[in-house]
Amino acid sequence: MGQDTERKDVLEYVEQFAAILNDSGLQRMTARVFSYVLVDDADTYTAAEVAEGLGISLAAVSGAVRELTTAGLLIKGRRPSTRADVYRLNDDDIWGSIMLDRSPVINRYRDLALHGIETLPEGPGRDRLVQTAAFMEFVDHQMAQMRRRWNERRTELVAAYAARSRAAPPRE
């Protein structure tokens, strides 16, 4: 398979993965940038490298990486001996970090619901906030348990998927 064909396959896959992220609520350009960094082989990217790789404007990348770093989906750093900002994923545990490390956000919802319970008059609105606080406490507890179980099984599951992919017949 030629380099142009491989590059085309990567970009087509980026669009497929980005479509799922977009359907899940991520802005389209943000989803494309995240998907590109996820599936392309470099360890770090400047905004210019992402723009060139996706064939989009630097301004579009700038907004997307700002959103992704704020959400904790990308980590911002510096390339040694340059002043260039670079972006990378948390490769140690990409999806665990994204999906399971949400306690701060969950706790903010719970705390704001508790504030509403303390300050709002009795009624259906306040009752919904009681349910909100209870749900957020439940979710936080379940996510902590899931994080523990994922950490226990991650190596085993990743090895199994890697072995499966090595055993698969090559694509043509």
TORPA-48689 format. One line per field, with one value per residue: residue number from 1; residue in one letter; x, y, z negated of N, C-alpha, C, O in turn. Coordinates in pm, whole numbers. Layout:
milum = (NUM ...)
loro = (A ...)
nX = (X ...)
nY = (Y ...)
nZ = (Z ...)
caX = (X ...)
caY = (Y ...)
caZ = (Z ...)
cX = (X ...)
cY = (Y ...)
cZ = (Z ...)
oX = (X ...)
oY = (Y ...)
oZ = (Z ...)
This chain:
milum = (1 2 3 4 5 6 7 8 9 10 11 12 13 14 15 16 17 18 19 20 21 22 23 24 25 26 27 28 29 30 31 32 33 34 35 36 37 38 39 40 41 42 43 44 45 46 47 48 49 50 51 52 53 54 55 56 57 58 59 60 61 62 63 64 65 66 67 68 69 70 71 72 73 74 75 76 77 78 79 80 81 82 83 84 85 86 87 88 89 90 91 92 93 94 95 96 97 98 99 100 101 102 103 104 105 106 107 108 109 110 111 112 113 114 115 116 117 118 119 120 121 122 123 124 125 126 127 128 129 130 131 132 133 134 135 136 137 138 139 140 141 142 143 144 145 146 147 148 149 150 151 152 153 154 155 156 157 158 159 160 161 162 163 164 165 166 167 168 169 170 171 172)
loro = (M G Q D T E R K D V L E Y V E Q F A A I L N D S G L Q R M T A R V F S Y V L V D D A D T Y T A A E V A E G L G I S L A A V S G A V R E L T T A G L L I K G R R P S T R A D V Y R L N D D D I W G S I M L D R S P V I N R Y R D L A L H G I E T L P E G P G R D R L V Q T A A F M E F V D H Q M A Q M R R R W N E R R T E L V A A Y A A R S R A A P P R E)
nX = (86 65 212 45 -206 -226 -230 -467 -647 -613 -713 -978 -1067 -1037 -1244 -1466 -1448 -1463 -1723 -1878 -1802 -1896 -2171 -2206 -2196 -1970 -1821 -1795 -1538 -1370 -1402 -1288 -1019 -943 -979 -790 -545 -565 -550 -338 19 218 374 343 192 205 -13 -3 89 -128 -322 -214 -209 -482 -573 -692 -775 -548 -672 -909 -805 -692 -913 -1029 -826 -810 -1060 -1036 -815 -911 -1116 -966 -895 -683 -337 -138 185 538 761 1084 1356 1229 980 737 403 285 67 -77 -209 -315 -142 -102 -342 -575 -868 -963 -888 -1041 -1310 -1348 -1236 -1392 -1473 -1434 -1610 -1856 -1883 -1910 -2163 -2316 -2257 -2360 -2628 -2681 -2649 -2867 -3073 -3046 -3109 -3339 -3700 -3929 -4062 -4146 -3924 -3707 -3717 -3635 -3372 -3277 -3289 -3103 -2861 -2836 -2813 -2572 -2390 -2412 -2320 -2056 -1947 -1980 -1823 -1569 -1540 -1549 -1318 -1123 -1164 -1114 -843 -736 -784 -698 -437 -451 -680 -604 -381 -510 -669 -464 -333 -540 -557 -310 -339 -531 -616 -417 -516 -638)
nY = (-118 218 530 752 630 514 750 864 671 706 968 932 760 928 1109 938 864 1114 1182 1024 1133 1391 1340 1276 1514 1680 1963 1990 2054 2038 1770 1655 1740 1620 1347 1321 1362 1144 917 953 904 1057 1176 1426 1741 2047 2329 2412 2181 2009 2151 2140 1860 1795 1960 2212 2540 2735 2890 2749 2520 2634 2719 2468 2322 2476 2430 2152 2132 2270 2098 1889 1691 1709 1761 2036 2146 2226 2217 2092 2321 2508 2763 2676 2579 2258 1979 1694 1363 1200 942 732 646 694 679 613 839 1031 943 848 1010 1224 1337 1605 1764 1633 1664 1940 1978 1838 1991 2241 2172 2104 2355 2484 2334 2416 2687 2739 2759 2510 2266 2139 2203 2223 1962 1826 1905 1775 1513 1541 1597 1356 1173 1260 1207 928 864 961 788 539 580 600 337 203 309 194 -82 -79 -2 -232 -425 -322 -369 -641 -647 -469 -607 -835 -727 -625 -863 -983 -802 -840 -1099 -1077 -1092 -919 -596 -509)
nZ = (0 89 -27 14 34 -221 -374 -282 -377 -654 -686 -601 -799 -1021 -969 -997 -1269 -1384 -1317 -1489 -1736 -1696 -1674 -1937 -2065 -2050 -1897 -1540 -1415 -1634 -1699 -1470 -1491 -1737 -1668 -1465 -1604 -1770 -1596 -1414 -1375 -1507 -1811 -1931 -1834 -1660 -1625 -1362 -1233 -1270 -1128 -869 -833 -835 -640 -691 -820 -1022 -1212 -1260 -1380 -1606 -1765 -1811 -1951 -2177 -2295 -2334 -2508 -2730 -2804 -2886 -2711 -2540 -2604 -2669 -2582 -2552 -2278 -2305 -2310 -2149 -2099 -2041 -2095 -2172 -2128 -2280 -2341 -2644 -2655 -2830 -2935 -2757 -2710 -2963 -3105 -2974 -2999 -3262 -3458 -3578 -3813 -3922 -3761 -3796 -4073 -4085 -3969 -4162 -4396 -4324 -4297 -4565 -4681 -4568 -4687 -4950 -4933 -4780 -4772 -4907 -4685 -4353 -4187 -4365 -4459 -4231 -4228 -4455 -4365 -4159 -4302 -4445 -4235 -4113 -4318 -4327 -4064 -4077 -4269 -4138 -3910 -4026 -4118 -3872 -3754 -3917 -3859 -3582 -3580 -3697 -3499 -3257 -3127 -3063 -2891 -2685 -2582 -2484 -2275 -2114 -2040 -1894 -1680 -1556 -1466 -1273 -925 -675 -549 -226)
caX = (0 146 198 -74 -324 -231 -271 -609 -718 -610 -805 -1115 -1099 -1053 -1379 -1561 -1441 -1512 -1870 -1933 -1781 -1988 -2304 -2207 -2203 -1850 -1826 -1739 -1395 -1305 -1403 -1190 -883 -919 -967 -661 -438 -583 -514 -212 127 311 350 295 155 179 -138 26 97 -265 -387 -163 -252 -625 -606 -783 -709 -487 -774 -1000 -732 -674 -1035 -1050 -732 -847 -1171 -988 -730 -1000 -1189 -871 -879 -545 -244 -55 322 634 862 1216 1439 1151 871 613 312 251 -49 -70 -306 -262 -130 -102 -478 -654 -1012 -987 -878 -1153 -1441 -1363 -1183 -1486 -1518 -1449 -1732 -1970 -1894 -1962 -2308 -2372 -2246 -2456 -2761 -2692 -2670 -3007 -3156 -3038 -3154 -3467 -3818 -3979 -4145 -4097 -3790 -3611 -3718 -3551 -3233 -3244 -3258 -2978 -2749 -2825 -2761 -2431 -2314 -2412 -2232 -1918 -1908 -1971 -1707 -1449 -1530 -1516 -1178 -1044 -1176 -1043 -699 -702 -798 -653 -325 -501 -770 -527 -302 -600 -703 -343 -313 -642 -526 -195 -386 -623 -550 -386 -613 -589)
caY = (0 337 630 833 549 506 882 877 584 772 1083 881 709 1047 1162 844 875 1249 1183 969 1234 1501 1293 1271 1649 1759 2044 1914 2076 1985 1625 1621 1759 1514 1221 1323 1341 1008 808 976 838 1143 1185 1563 1818 2190 2363 2416 2042 1958 2220 2082 1721 1789 2050 2313 2665 2743 2947 2640 2435 2709 2709 2329 2281 2548 2355 2020 2143 2308 1978 1789 1587 1726 1821 2136 2153 2296 2135 2132 2418 2599 2829 2627 2497 2129 1914 1548 1289 1127 808 630 595 792 676 619 980 1107 897 811 1110 1336 1375 1750 1814 1571 1728 2076 1963 1801 2104 2345 2122 2118 2498 2511 2271 2499 2824 2752 2717 2375 2255 2043 2241 2181 1816 1781 1926 1666 1398 1572 1577 1213 1107 1294 1132 791 857 978 662 434 610 563 191 166 345 90 -206 -57 -8 -372 -508 -253 -435 -766 -621 -410 -715 -921 -659 -619 -996 -1000 -723 -904 -1222 -1045 -1088 -780 -527 -486)
caZ = (0 99 -133 42 0 -367 -423 -250 -471 -785 -685 -594 -932 -1106 -947 -1056 -1415 -1417 -1304 -1613 -1840 -1665 -1714 -2084 -2119 -2027 -1776 -1426 -1397 -1754 -1681 -1366 -1546 -1835 -1595 -1395 -1703 -1820 -1503 -1343 -1447 -1580 -1956 -1958 -1715 -1669 -1558 -1218 -1185 -1264 -1016 -744 -824 -805 -529 -741 -858 -1153 -1302 -1297 -1474 -1730 -1844 -1849 -2055 -2299 -2353 -2375 -2627 -2840 -2844 -2932 -2610 -2492 -2699 -2602 -2630 -2465 -2211 -2357 -2236 -2066 -2171 -1983 -2175 -2113 -2188 -2280 -2422 -2759 -2600 -2933 -2954 -2682 -2733 -3107 -3142 -2915 -3041 -3402 -3550 -3570 -3948 -3944 -3695 -3866 -4204 -4066 -3953 -4293 -4488 -4285 -4334 -4710 -4709 -4534 -4789 -5071 -4915 -4710 -4851 -4882 -4566 -4254 -4141 -4467 -4460 -4119 -4269 -4547 -4280 -4089 -4395 -4473 -4114 -4095 -4418 -4278 -3947 -4122 -4334 -4035 -3824 -4102 -4114 -3736 -3735 -3984 -3781 -3455 -3608 -3723 -3378 -3135 -3062 -3008 -2779 -2575 -2523 -2407 -2151 -2032 -1983 -1791 -1559 -1489 -1405 -1166 -793 -632 -462 -91)
cX = (90 118 74 -202 -338 -280 -420 -693 -724 -713 -951 -1158 -1120 -1195 -1485 -1565 -1495 -1664 -1936 -1919 -1876 -2130 -2319 -2202 -2079 -1868 -1751 -1588 -1316 -1296 -1300 -1048 -852 -896 -833 -547 -445 -524 -386 -96 222 275 294 271 153 45 -119 33 -41 -338 -344 -213 -398 -665 -708 -705 -651 -587 -871 -934 -720 -796 -1058 -955 -760 -960 -1123 -898 -814 -1074 -1097 -850 -743 -464 -152 84 407 727 997 1291 1362 1047 735 532 287 139 -32 -186 -237 -255 -130 -239 -576 -800 -1047 -984 -999 -1285 -1456 -1316 -1266 -1535 -1530 -1577 -1856 -1991 -1944 -2114 -2373 -2370 -2343 -2599 -2782 -2715 -2815 -3103 -3161 -3104 -3291 -3582 -3857 -4067 -4081 -3955 -3683 -3605 -3631 -3403 -3187 -3207 -3127 -2857 -2728 -2766 -2613 -2342 -2302 -2313 -2086 -1866 -1888 -1850 -1577 -1431 -1491 -1369 -1088 -1046 -1102 -892 -652 -698 -738 -544 -370 -588 -696 -444 -389 -638 -583 -317 -413 -607 -405 -237 -479 -549 -526 -494 -553 -638)
cY = (123 437 717 759 537 637 904 793 646 884 1039 829 824 1101 1070 858 1011 1255 1128 1070 1352 1463 1289 1408 1735 1839 1971 1931 2023 1834 1581 1633 1649 1381 1211 1294 1199 905 831 929 927 1147 1321 1634 1966 2214 2364 2275 1979 2020 2162 1939 1706 1875 2156 2435 2656 2798 2839 2548 2505 2699 2568 2287 2355 2473 2220 2027 2183 2187 1868 1675 1593 1792 1913 2137 2234 2195 2183 2220 2504 2666 2779 2547 2367 2066 1763 1491 1236 981 699 566 692 792 674 763 1059 1070 883 916 1237 1382 1525 1806 1761 1639 1872 2074 1936 1921 2216 2301 2136 2264 2536 2454 2358 2635 2840 2706 2574 2377 2158 2076 2196 2029 1760 1800 1821 1542 1419 1546 1429 1139 1136 1223 985 775 868 850 551 456 574 411 141 196 237 -39 -193 -65 -151 -455 -449 -329 -563 -742 -562 -518 -806 -856 -648 -753 -1023 -926 -780 -1030 -1197 -1045 -944 -726 -509 -357)
cZ = (0 -13 -112 5 -151 -427 -401 -347 -610 -788 -674 -731 -1031 -1091 -1006 -1208 -1459 -1409 -1430 -1726 -1821 -1704 -1866 -2148 -2100 -1897 -1663 -1414 -1515 -1745 -1578 -1419 -1646 -1764 -1524 -1491 -1758 -1725 -1424 -1432 -1525 -1729 -1996 -1826 -1749 -1601 -1407 -1159 -1175 -1145 -883 -726 -785 -685 -569 -785 -999 -1256 -1349 -1400 -1609 -1821 -1895 -1961 -2186 -2370 -2407 -2498 -2749 -2894 -2897 -2834 -2542 -2603 -2620 -2665 -2535 -2402 -2260 -2258 -2137 -2155 -2124 -2084 -2100 -2194 -2176 -2362 -2545 -2716 -2706 -2949 -2888 -2725 -2881 -3155 -3094 -2981 -3192 -3501 -3546 -3707 -3968 -3882 -3767 -4001 -4193 -4048 -4088 -4388 -4453 -4316 -4485 -4750 -4680 -4637 -4914 -5054 -4850 -4797 -4815 -4758 -4467 -4202 -4238 -4475 -4346 -4152 -4370 -4466 -4204 -4179 -4423 -4354 -4095 -4196 -4375 -4161 -3989 -4185 -4232 -3944 -3896 -4103 -3974 -3705 -3796 -3903 -3647 -3477 -3633 -3595 -3252 -3061 -2993 -2883 -2659 -2505 -2437 -2274 -2058 -1966 -1873 -1663 -1484 -1415 -1286 -1032 -749 -538 -325 -39)
oX = (182 17 6 -296 -448 -361 -491 -797 -828 -791 -1038 -1272 -1209 -1259 -1585 -1672 -1566 -1727 -2038 -2013 -1929 -2203 -2430 -2205 -2083 -1923 -1655 -1516 -1207 -1193 -1232 -965 -744 -801 -771 -460 -342 -456 -330 -114 301 160 208 322 105 -5 -207 -12 -69 -407 -427 -254 -433 -777 -799 -581 -699 -586 -911 -998 -735 -783 -1101 -998 -737 -955 -1166 -902 -788 -1094 -1144 -793 -693 -517 -95 98 355 766 1023 1290 1422 1030 632 585 271 119 20 -250 -114 -349 -157 -250 -650 -851 -1150 -1067 -1052 -1364 -1565 -1353 -1216 -1630 -1630 -1646 -1949 -2105 -2013 -2185 -2471 -2471 -2402 -2681 -2890 -2793 -2877 -3203 -3266 -3150 -3354 -3564 -3823 -4137 -3974 -3876 -3582 -3497 -3562 -3319 -3070 -3107 -3048 -2762 -2614 -2681 -2536 -2231 -2195 -2233 -2002 -1753 -1791 -1783 -1484 -1318 -1411 -1303 -990 -941 -1036 -822 -541 -617 -729 -559 -332 -572 -723 -436 -346 -640 -597 -282 -378 -625 -399 -179 -503 -433 -605 -553 -432 -607)
oY = (132 430 753 818 549 637 956 838 641 895 1102 851 819 1134 1118 862 1021 1327 1179 1091 1406 1545 1297 1420 1854 1789 1899 1832 1967 1776 1480 1544 1591 1309 1105 1211 1139 813 734 917 876 1123 1330 1595 2005 2128 2321 2252 1903 1951 2136 1900 1615 1863 2187 2433 2580 2758 2838 2504 2442 2673 2548 2224 2301 2454 2178 1938 2135 2174 1766 1572 1492 1869 1874 2130 2304 2097 2303 2196 2568 2630 2834 2458 2367 2096 1712 1561 1228 904 583 446 763 895 728 804 1144 1158 904 911 1345 1459 1569 1888 1836 1668 1920 2156 2000 1949 2278 2383 2176 2292 2609 2517 2373 2693 2945 2622 2523 2474 2103 1985 2137 1973 1659 1721 1783 1475 1326 1481 1381 1052 1045 1182 925 682 793 808 477 360 524 363 49 117 195 -100 -288 -129 -188 -547 -517 -353 -590 -810 -599 -520 -849 -923 -661 -758 -1080 -977 -770 -1064 -1288 -1005 -856 -800 -494 -320)
oZ = (-81 -82 -208 -49 -204 -519 -487 -393 -676 -883 -733 -774 -1115 -1190 -1059 -1269 -1560 -1487 -1474 -1804 -1918 -1761 -1918 -2270 -2132 -1800 -1689 -1404 -1498 -1779 -1597 -1395 -1641 -1797 -1521 -1463 -1789 -1770 -1373 -1553 -1604 -1767 -2083 -1721 -1855 -1529 -1332 -1047 -1081 -1070 -796 -617 -710 -635 -493 -786 -1083 -1372 -1465 -1495 -1713 -1940 -2008 -2057 -2294 -2492 -2515 -2584 -2859 -3015 -2947 -2870 -2492 -2684 -2519 -2787 -2448 -2465 -2259 -2137 -2051 -2272 -2162 -2151 -1978 -2311 -2077 -2440 -2551 -2738 -2674 -2975 -2956 -2770 -2921 -3235 -3166 -3016 -3246 -3618 -3516 -3715 -4025 -3944 -3794 -4039 -4283 -4105 -4126 -4453 -4542 -4356 -4528 -4841 -4756 -4671 -4976 -5153 -4864 -4886 -4708 -4731 -4493 -4178 -4199 -4496 -4363 -4109 -4370 -4494 -4188 -4137 -4424 -4370 -4064 -4163 -4386 -4160 -3940 -4158 -4238 -3906 -3833 -4090 -3960 -3638 -3735 -3882 -3605 -3399 -3594 -3583 -3151 -2941 -2879 -2782 -2545 -2383 -2330 -2171 -1936 -1848 -1769 -1553 -1362 -1312 -1206 -1025 -782 -459 -310 75)
